[in-house]
Amino acid sequence: MVAQQNEFETIVSTTVIESLLNTLIETGGVSLCLAADNARPEPIVLMEQHQGQTLVMDLSSIDYLLHRLQGGAEFYLRGQAQGKVVQTPLLQLTETRQTGGRFLCCSDYPLSLEVLQRRESFRAELRMGMVVQAGLHAGDAEVEGELRDLSQDGCQLELPLAASGLLAEAANPLKLTFTFPDGTYFEVLGAARHQKTDAERHLLRVGFSFVECSAEQERQIWYFVCEIEREAARYKKEEQGERQPSPLFALPGKRSGAGELLGRRDVKRYATPMARRLVKVAAYLDAQLLSLQQGSDIDGRQLSRYADRILDLHEEDREALLFASRCLSPEPLIVRHGIAVAIHLLDFVGASMPRELRKAIVASGLIHDLGRR
């Protein structure tokens, strides 16, 4: 059974709901959004479904929100499945348990799902005042412009007219780069599909479709689409003051807390997407080193979280993680060494040991040299 609602369709078939949720579990890329304050989408792991009863999630990455969620705060899940944008109705937590430093939570089971059937129509447009720098690269040639809209399948760039020559001579695909106001940097391959000239403004609008995207790149693109959509919504008069700003469009000097620490790390200096995913681990070790020098103890809770993160990354793409351990040159030597030792020890012991023992090995590797400074 399917009921129309705006651009989305409401799915109530239990078989279809089960199939879509299974895809979300298998592919990852699920975000949790608090309903009360239109907060930013937070990445989580959807682990299991028990049809008609519960969803099981790992919320270790957002443990700072657990007190609100346990207090009854409503939320919804959003992600991609089978070429569709999928969103649950409002849910609430029903149970939380801590296992080996991880927070496994159960919620209501959705009786329906909202599905956007045509993913290419889900296009986030940048409004005036939202500036994302874009680069078009072909060999040694480079043209700079701006991102105008973004979807899961492609984007539209605004480029100087000089780009027409580069597009005519270059072979597809081309490297596209995006730099958001907060410093977030992203690369992807794109094939030019159409172009339109704006003679009055001396600009060229070029549409690209993304090609050869990895699972990690698809997750990042999905996050960017959601954040652009959320930031653009703040410009609507009826919603001004109701939505929190997107962190992607915050200037580095305006960020605080952990974001401020990461803001001092230029992600463009990390050679691979996997290396960029290790930046938070590096930031933790760097901050922990300073804390130890000031007489504080190891933050075991965060150490547990980042050990789990390395285990998950190893399971996701072993070769990419091993290579990334050699791509952390912007970090202090002691931080690079700790991460490399942890990753190579994990790879050495393999999957034969229980996860908790492998996690202890990773945690030990991360901090084994911190006391030397």
N, C-alpha and C positions, 0 to 999 in steps of 0.2 A: 504494500500500500504506500502511495506517495501523495503528499498534499503540497500544493504550491504555496510559497510564502516569499514575496519579493523575488530576489535573484536566487535565493536558496530554495531547496526542496526539503521537506520534512519527511524523513524515512522512519517508518514505524514497523517495518517487517523485521521480526526477530532474527531471521536468517541473514538478511542483508546487514543488520547492525552487528551481528557477530562477525561476519566476514570483514567489514570495514575496521572493526576494533582489532581483529587479528593482524591486519596489515599494519596498523599503527604500532602494535606491539613488536612486529618483526622488523620494521624499518626505522623506528625511532623518530626523532624530530617532533615530539609532542610538546606543546606549551600549555602551562596552566595560567589562567588569567583570573584574578580576583574580580568579582562583579561589583563590589561596593564602590571602589574608587577608580575604576577603569585603569588599574595598574598595568605596568608593562608585562608582556608575556614572559613567563619564566620557564626555561627548559627543564623538563622532568623526564623520568623514565616510566612509561606505562609497561608493567611487567606481566600481568595476568588479567583474564576476565573469567568470571563465573556467571554464566548467562542467567539473567534475571535476578542476580543476587548482589554481586559486588565487582568493583574494579580494584586491582591492587597496583599501587604506584610506589616508586622509590622517590621520596621527596628530600633526600639528603642534601641535594644542591640548593634547596630553599628552606633549610631548617629554621632560618630566622623568621619565617612566616608561619611556622607550625602553631604558635600560640594563638594566632588569629584563626587559623583553619580549625584547630581543636575547639575554639570558642564558638564555632558554628558559622563562620564566614562562608558565604557561598562563592563558588568558582565554576568555571567551565574549562574544558579541555579543547584545544584546537590543533589540527595537524593536517597532514596529507595522507591520502590513501587511495590507491587505484586511480590516480590521475585526478582526484577530487580534493577540494578543501572540505574538511569535516570538522564539525563543531558540536559538542555535546550541549544539552540543556544545563541549567544550573544544578550543581551537585554539592553535597556536603560530606565531610569525613565522618565515618562511622567507627573507625578504630585506628589506633596508631601503636606500633610496637618498634622497639629499637633492637636491632640484631647486628652485632659486630660493628657498631659505629654507623650503621645505616638505618634510616627511618623508613620503614615499610608501612604504608597507610592504605586503608580500605575506604571506599566511598560508595555512595548509591550506584546502582546500575542504571544507565540511561535507558529510558523507555522509548526514546526517539533520538535521531541525529539530524542535524541540519547539514545539507550537502550542497556545495556549489559544483554543478556538474561540469561546467566548462571552465577549466582552470585558466585558459588564456584570457578569459573575460575578467578575471580577478586581477585587475591592473591598478596598482597604486600610483597615483599622480602626485608629483611634487608641486605644491602651491608656491606662489610668489613669497620669497623670503626663505624658502627651504633650498639650500644650495648644497649639492653633492658634486664634488669635482670628479670628472670622468676623463680617462685617457684612452686613446686608441693607438695601438702599437702594431707596427708591421716592420719586422727586422729592426734596423737602427732608426727608422722614422717614427715619430710620435706626434700626435695632435691632441691638444687639450680642449675639453669642452665641459658640458654639464649634463647630468642625468635628468631626464624629464619625466619618465615613468618607468615602472619596474613590475614585472610579473614573474611567475615561477618559470615561464618558458623563455622570456626575453626582456628586452628593454628598448627604450628610445633615447638616443643621445642628441643633444644640440651641439653642433660643431661648427667651426669656421668653414667658409666656402673652400678653403685650401684643402680640406679633407677629401673633396671629391676626387682629386688627383690620386691621393693615396689609396682610396677605395677602388679606383679603376685599375690601378697597377698591381695591388696586392692580391694574393691568393687567400681564400677563406680556409680555415677560420683565422680570426684576428684576436689578439689579446686585448681584453677590455679591463680597465682598472677603475675602481671607485674609491674615493676618500671622503668619509663623512666628517661633519664638523667636529666630532669628538676625537678624530684621529683614526677611527677604524678604517682599515685598508682591506680591499678585497680584489682578487683577480679571477677572471673567468674567460673562457674562449667563446667567441661569438661569430656567427655568420651574418653578413649584411643581407637584409631581405628587401628593403625598400628605402628610398630617400626622397625628400621633398625640400625644395629650395625656398627660403624666405628672402626674396631679393631686397626688400626694404631694410631688413635687419642684417643683411649680409651673413646669413646663417644657413646651415644645412641640418635638417632633422633626419636622422637615420635610424631605422628600426633594425634590431639584431635579434636573432634567436640564439639561445645558448646551446652549446654542443659539448659533448664529452664531460658532462658534470659528474663529479664524484658525489657520493652520498653526503659527505660533509659539506660540499659546496651547495647542494640542494637545501640542506638544513639552514645554512647561512642565508641563502637567498630568501627562503621562507621567512626567516626572522626579519630581514630588511623590509620585505613587503609589509609585514604586520606593523613594523615601527613607522614606516612612511605613512601608512594608512592612519595610524593613531595620531601622528603629529599633524597630518593634514586635517584631521577632524577637529583639532583644537582651534582651527581658524574659522570654524562655523560659529556664527553669533550665538546660536542657541546652546552651544556647548562650551563657550569660552569660560574658563575658570573651573570647569567640571572635570577636565581630564588632566592627568599628570603629563608633563612633557616627556618626549622620548629621549633616553640617554644618548642616542646616536646624534641628536641635533643640539646637544649641550656643549658649549665651549669647554675645553679642558680645564680652564681656571675656575669654572663654576661647579665642578664635580667635587665630591667629598668622599671620605671613608676609603673603602677598598678600591673604588673607582679612581680615586686620586692617586693611589699607589700605582695602579696599572696605567694611569694616564701618563706617567713619566716614561713608560715603555712604548717606543714607537714600533707598532706592529709591522710596519713596512720593512723593518730591519730583520724580520724572521723569514727565512727562505721558503718555508712550506706551510700549508694550512695546519698540518699536525703540530709543527713547531709552535704556531700561534696558540694552539690549544694547550700547550704546556706553559704558557706565560703566567697563568695564575699559580701554577705550582712553583715556578721560579720566584714570583712575587712573595709567596708565602715563605719560602726558604730565606730570601733576602731579608724580609721583615723579622723572621725568627732569629736570624743571626744578630741583628741589632738588639732584639729583646734579650738574648743571652748575654750580650756584652753589657747590658744595663742591669743584669742580675735576675732577670725573670726566668721562668721555667719554659720547657717545651709546651706548646699548645697542642695537647694530644687530640683534641676534637678536630681541629683543622688538619692535623697530620693524618688522622684516620680518613678524613674526606679526600685528601689528595692522593693517598695511597690507593683508595678505591678508584679514583679517577684514572690513575695509571693502569690499574688492572683492566678497567673497562676499555681504555684506548688500545691496550695490547690485544684484547679479544677482538676488537673491531678491525684493526689493521696493524698486524705485527711489524711488517716490513717498514711501513710509514713511520711507526713510532721509533724503531731502531735508527732509521735515518734522521728523524727529527732530533734525536739525542745528540747528533753531531752538528745541529744547526742552531745552537743557542749562543752563538758568539757574543751577542750584546750583553750577556749575563756575566756576573763575576765568576772567576774560575771555580771557586768552591761550590757555587750553586750549580754550575754546569756539571761538575764532577759528581755531585750528589745525585742529580737526576740521571746521569748516564749510568752510574753504578746500580741504581735502583732498577732501571729498565733492563740492563744486561743481566743482572742477577735473576730477575723475573723470567727473562727469556731462557736462561740457563736451566732453571729448575723445571720449566715446562708446566704442563697442566696436570701432572700426576699427583701433585700435592693438593691437600684441601685448600680452598680459597683463603680461609683465615690465616693459614700458615704462610701462603704466598704473600698475603697482604702485610704480615709482620715482617717478612723479608724486604719488601719494597719500602716500608716505613723506616726500617733500620738503615737501608741504603741511602735514603734521602737525607738523613740527619747524621750519618756516621762521622762526618768530618767537621760538623759545625762547632764543636767544642774546641777546635784547634785555634780559633781566632779569638 
